């Protein structure tokens, strides 16, 4: 059953949660995704079958939450995640971040490291607004973005493309995690498909090289794409959660 949480910033965040033992599992979805996606539903069922607490939610401007997508930015969505975790979970949590959710997870971990038991990144995309979007724009696109405040980029996931705003790019620069020390004082597992054309394996390897983490492993899955949602890939996500949970 979907409920809504009012955040300190005045946004209404749609969420689902199931009670269970800790450490809890929190799923953080990707850019323009929501909690009805394959990985989110799998994780809710996975946690429930094992008696584990679970939280899934939609960032503002996503899914059933308030707001318009084009009005949001990385800092807003990190605030949403922190508000949801603070209000709706207890004790240590395992963050499972897919694509943009991997970046949001790292921002959450920087803000509340004492609450994080472990992190599972599924093709995590830290700093993508700068290193993928802005870096990939043509000069005319950059000029249009600065002049008009928005450009639309094509996407295989949306017939209308994605609106990319100047605020998204500029706010992203205030939340970059690969330009300064990144301490991850808990186990980390990164799962990455070799056929991922949205977030290539080089990003996962860069994150591994950059992070200060005593227990970090990257698993490359030959032929897996960005969705990482085949039965085999989903099973790997469950196994990674168990590895970082520290539950005997």
C-alpha atoms as one frame of an Amber mdcrd trajectory, in Angstrom:
protein
   0.000   0.000   0.000   1.351   3.400  -0.999   1.529   6.152   1.628   2.834
   9.716   1.462   5.377  11.514   3.615   5.516  15.308   3.906   9.169  16.389
   3.935  10.660  19.410   5.726  10.909  21.044   2.276   7.156  20.709   1.741
   7.252  17.894  -0.790   5.006  14.815  -0.627   6.961  11.613  -1.127   5.089
   8.455  -2.133   6.498   5.342  -0.516   5.937   1.702   0.293   7.435  -0.078
   3.252   7.191  -3.457   4.867   8.078  -4.267   8.435  10.794  -6.734   9.260
  14.146  -7.336  10.849  17.193  -5.199  10.237  19.316  -4.120   8.711  16.606
  -2.637   6.530  16.798  -2.438   2.755  16.221   0.925   1.054  15.882   1.076
  -2.736  16.893   4.308  -4.476  15.794   4.355  -8.092  17.171   6.010 -11.169
  16.554   9.124 -13.218  12.866   9.304 -14.226  12.173   5.862 -12.732   9.753
   4.954  -9.956   9.061   2.326  -7.327   6.925   0.208  -9.673   9.963  -0.832
 -11.722  11.224  -4.402 -11.948  14.127  -4.011  -9.521  12.062  -2.124  -6.934
   9.269  -4.718  -6.958  11.773  -7.584  -6.854  13.525  -6.091  -3.832  10.281
  -5.553  -1.934   9.328  -9.189  -2.519  12.883 -10.359  -1.736  12.932  -8.521
   1.582   9.440  -9.626   2.556  10.249 -13.271   1.853  13.221 -13.023   4.237
  11.528 -11.019   6.954  13.678  -7.951   6.220  12.411  -4.403   6.583  12.085
  -2.606   3.236  11.529   0.952   2.040  10.913   2.077  -1.518   9.934   5.602
  -2.543   9.551   7.990  -5.458  11.655  11.140  -5.543   9.704  14.374  -5.995
   8.687  14.779  -9.628   8.812  10.998 -10.061   6.048   8.410  -9.959   3.342
   9.191  -7.412   5.232  11.908  -5.514   4.438  15.613  -5.743   6.073  18.056
  -8.095   7.117  18.200 -11.729  10.155  16.261 -12.911  11.732  19.221 -14.709
  11.657  21.299 -11.504  13.822  18.818  -9.591  17.567  18.389  -9.170  20.088
  16.130  -7.464  20.062  18.077  -4.193  16.263  17.911  -4.011  16.226  14.169
  -4.554  18.947  13.623  -1.962  16.818  15.641   0.501  13.859  13.417  -0.343
  15.915  10.292   0.327  17.252  11.582   3.636  13.780  12.638   4.777  12.324
   9.234   3.900  15.101   7.300   5.621  14.930   9.507   8.709  11.155   9.290
   9.091  10.417   5.791   7.833  13.302   3.546   8.931  15.000   2.557  12.164
  18.510   1.365  12.802  21.129   0.432  10.207  20.152   0.316   6.543  21.514
  -1.223   3.359  21.209   1.234   0.480  20.534  -0.264  -2.940  21.051   2.442
  -5.538  20.336   1.992  -9.236  21.977   4.378 -11.728  21.236   7.904 -10.406
  20.158   6.187  -7.185  23.777   5.172  -6.759  24.799   8.839  -6.686  21.955
   9.676  -4.298  23.034   6.762  -2.083  26.558   8.149  -1.865  25.200  11.562
  -0.838  23.033   9.886   1.807  26.011   7.904   3.063  28.065  11.103   3.377
  25.274  12.737   5.372  24.422   9.868   7.747  27.286   7.332   7.655  26.369
   5.960  11.070  23.033   4.739   9.695  24.486   2.819   6.753  25.350  -0.879
   7.069  26.286  -1.346   3.423  25.778  -0.153  -0.144  24.888  -2.080  -3.294
  25.275  -0.032  -6.468  23.590  -1.233  -9.673  25.379   0.565 -12.509  25.822
   3.541 -10.186  26.072   6.904 -11.944  27.807   9.407  -9.645  28.332  12.875
 -11.139  26.462  11.952 -14.337  25.007  15.431 -14.853  28.565  16.727 -15.306
  30.479  13.793 -16.746  27.808  12.390 -19.053  25.262  15.115 -19.769  27.229
  18.353 -19.773  30.362  16.716 -21.162  28.297  15.121 -23.931  26.406  18.221
 -25.019  27.331  19.939 -28.258  28.191  23.632 -28.234  24.714  24.519 -29.592
  23.074  22.413 -26.868  25.122  24.112 -24.164  24.244  27.520 -25.568  20.546
  26.634 -25.703  20.628  25.323 -22.143  22.186  28.504 -20.818  19.870  30.704
 -22.895  16.544  28.863 -22.510  17.119  27.029 -19.222  16.279  23.622 -20.697
  17.114  21.274 -23.556  15.396  18.019 -24.485  17.600  15.023 -25.129  16.423
  11.803 -26.786  16.080   8.639 -24.714  15.141   5.065 -25.479  13.142   5.100
 -22.238  10.870   8.025 -23.199   9.280   8.844 -26.560   9.316  12.544 -25.693
  12.921  12.550 -24.529  14.205  13.942 -21.241  14.044  17.636 -20.328  17.457
  18.583 -18.960  17.426  21.891 -17.132  20.149  24.391 -16.403  19.250  24.024
 -12.726  19.841  20.248 -12.901  23.326  20.786 -14.300  24.274  23.628 -11.949
  22.849  21.916  -8.866  24.631  18.709  -9.835  27.945  20.563  -9.645  27.289
  21.314  -5.984  26.876  17.606  -5.215  29.722  15.932  -7.103  31.272  13.019
  -5.197  34.208  12.020  -7.393  36.121  15.300  -7.006  36.799  15.118  -3.267
  37.614  12.361  -0.766  34.811   9.791  -0.532  34.913   7.681   2.625  32.669
   4.613   2.567  33.199   2.969   5.980  31.037  -0.071   5.220  30.976  -2.939
   2.693  30.225  -1.947  -0.902  29.231  -4.126  -3.859  28.927  -2.691  -7.358
  27.124  -4.663 -10.048  27.746  -3.561 -13.614  26.735  -4.902 -17.020  29.344
  -4.878 -19.778  26.659  -4.036 -22.388  25.460  -0.966 -20.482  25.514   1.945
 -22.938  23.928   4.461 -20.512  26.456   4.088 -17.694  29.530   2.279 -19.037
  31.706   0.029 -16.871  34.399   2.728 -16.705  32.185   4.654 -14.264  32.075
   1.741 -11.814  35.830   1.314 -12.057  36.385   5.019 -11.483  34.202   4.883
  -8.375  36.138   1.863  -7.104  39.459   3.633  -7.617  38.244   6.848  -5.988
  36.433   5.578  -2.898  38.169   5.042   0.427  36.644   1.680   1.316  38.192
  -1.380   2.930  35.672  -3.825   1.447  34.620  -2.848  -2.072  34.090  -5.265
  -4.948  32.963  -4.658  -8.524  31.264  -7.468 -10.422  31.113  -7.150 -14.197
  28.347  -9.162 -15.852  29.043  -9.945 -19.485  26.186  -8.944 -21.769  24.006
  -7.300 -19.118  22.529  -3.930 -20.068  21.547  -0.891 -17.999  18.242  -2.372
 -16.894  20.063  -5.208 -15.074  16.695  -6.916 -14.596  17.020 -10.472 -15.898
  16.291 -13.179 -13.309  20.024 -13.845 -13.051  20.826 -10.175 -12.492  18.069
  -9.776  -9.899  19.395 -12.807  -8.011  22.837 -11.190  -7.948  21.355  -8.083
  -6.333  19.889 -10.208  -3.548  23.198 -11.967  -3.022  25.040  -8.646  -2.837
  22.619  -7.364  -0.183  23.317 -10.426   1.906  27.071  -9.917   1.526  27.003
  -6.341   2.829  24.354  -6.874   5.504  26.664  -8.499   8.014  23.861 -10.767
   9.236  24.980 -14.181  10.427
